[in-house]
Amino acid sequence: MAEFTEIEDDTITIETLKAASGEFDVTSIHYLDLKQKGIVNLGCIGQCDSLERLDVSRNSISILLPLNNLKQLTDLNVSANQIKTLDILGECREMNMKAEASIALTMESMKN
């Protein structure tokens, strides 16, 4: 599998999902490590129906809405991003969030 350093056009596409996972079908992806890839938009990540673990830390993501369809997702790392809202977390009761610092900073900035 070829290593890539950044997501083209700052948005996750079917092609980047396949390249990152080595899978031919995005519905077969169970784990993605996309930390520090220059991601701004989660794009079509919601098509990864089997995704259980996702690391998108150290990017510039502000909206988590595309994660709403990921019913199998149990581990999510969104630390060091620019998250604007945490509404998606209410949908993911079983999720093990690893974003304490990001959430704390986001909540503080939302008060202003």
C-alpha positions in Angstrom: 0.0 0.0 0.0 1.4 3.4 -1.0 1.9 5.9 1.8 0.3 9.3 1.3 1.0 12.4 3.4 -2.0 14.7 2.8 -5.6 14.4 1.5 -6.0 16.1 -1.8 -8.2 19.2 -1.7 -8.6 18.9 2.1 -11.6 16.5 1.7 -11.9 12.8 2.2 -12.9 11.0 -1.0 -13.6 7.4 -1.9 -10.1 7.2 -3.5 -8.4 8.5 -0.3 -10.3 6.1 1.8 -9.2 3.2 -0.3 -5.6 4.4 -0.4 -5.5 4.9 3.4 -7.0 1.5 4.2 -5.8 -0.7 1.3 -9.4 -1.9 0.8 -11.2 -2.0 -2.5 -14.6 -1.5 -1.0 -15.1 1.3 1.5 -17.8 -0.7 3.3 -15.1 -3.2 4.3 -13.0 -0.6 6.2 -12.9 -1.2 10.0 -10.0 1.1 11.0 -8.6 4.3 9.6 -5.6 6.3 10.7 -5.8 9.7 9.1 -4.0 11.8 11.7 -2.2 14.9 10.4 -3.3 14.6 6.8 -4.5 18.2 6.2 -8.2 17.2 6.4 -10.7 20.0 6.6 -13.8 18.1 5.4 -14.7 14.5 6.4 -16.5 14.2 3.0 -17.8 10.7 2.2 -16.4 9.0 5.3 -20.0 8.2 6.3 -20.0 5.5 3.5 -17.6 3.3 5.6 -20.5 1.3 7.2 -18.1 -1.1 9.0 -15.8 1.6 10.4 -15.1 0.9 14.1 -12.0 2.9 14.9 -11.1 6.3 13.4 -8.2 8.6 14.2 -8.4 12.0 12.5 -6.4 13.9 15.1 -4.2 16.9 14.2 -6.2 18.1 11.2 -8.4 21.1 10.7 -11.8 19.5 10.9 -14.6 21.6 12.3 -17.8 19.6 11.6 -18.3 16.0 12.6 -21.7 15.5 10.9 -20.5 13.0 8.3 -19.8 10.6 11.3 -23.5 10.5 12.0 -24.0 7.4 9.8 -21.2 5.4 11.3 -23.2 3.1 13.6 -20.3 0.7 14.2 -17.9 3.4 15.3 -16.7 2.9 18.9 -13.2 4.6 19.0 -12.8 8.1 17.7 -9.8 10.5 18.1 -10.6 14.0 17.0 -8.1 15.8 19.2 -6.2 18.8 17.9 -8.9 19.9 15.4 -11.2 22.9 15.2 -14.5 21.2 16.2 -17.4 23.7 16.2 -20.2 21.4 17.6 -20.3 18.2 19.5 -23.9 17.3 18.6 -22.8 14.1 16.9 -21.7 12.7 20.2 -25.3 12.3 21.4 -25.8 9.8 18.6 -22.7 7.8 19.5 -23.4 6.6 23.0 -21.0 3.6 22.8 -18.1 5.7 21.5 -14.8 6.0 23.4 -13.9 9.6 22.7 -10.2 10.6 22.8 -10.6 14.3 22.4 -10.6 15.8 25.9 -8.2 18.6 25.0 -10.0 19.4 21.8 -13.4 19.3 23.4 -12.3 21.6 26.3 -10.9 24.2 23.9 -13.9 24.0 21.7 -16.4 24.4 24.5 -14.4 27.4 25.8 -14.4 29.0 22.4 -18.1 28.4 21.9 -18.9 30.5 25.0 -17.3 33.6 23.4 
